[in-house]
């Protein structure tokens, strides 16, 4: 698979995960600052989950 395809797939999957939160999917947060703050908070939440999952899967021994 090409790198362009993989990057596109990663971006689309990230937005699909963020849309699980109703405020992001329907944009209930009308003010720009509220929307950006909520989107960044939820993105950090997913990043933390992915990071912790990868750390748990590491085997040191």
MOVENDA-V835040 format. One line per field, one symbol per residue. ss: DSSP state (H for helix, E for strand, C for the rest). Layout:
# MOVENDA-V835040
ss=???
This chain:
# MOVENDA-V835040
ss=CCHHHHHHHHHHHHHHHHCCCHHHHHCCCCCHHHHHHHHHHHHHHHHHHHHHHHHHCCCCC
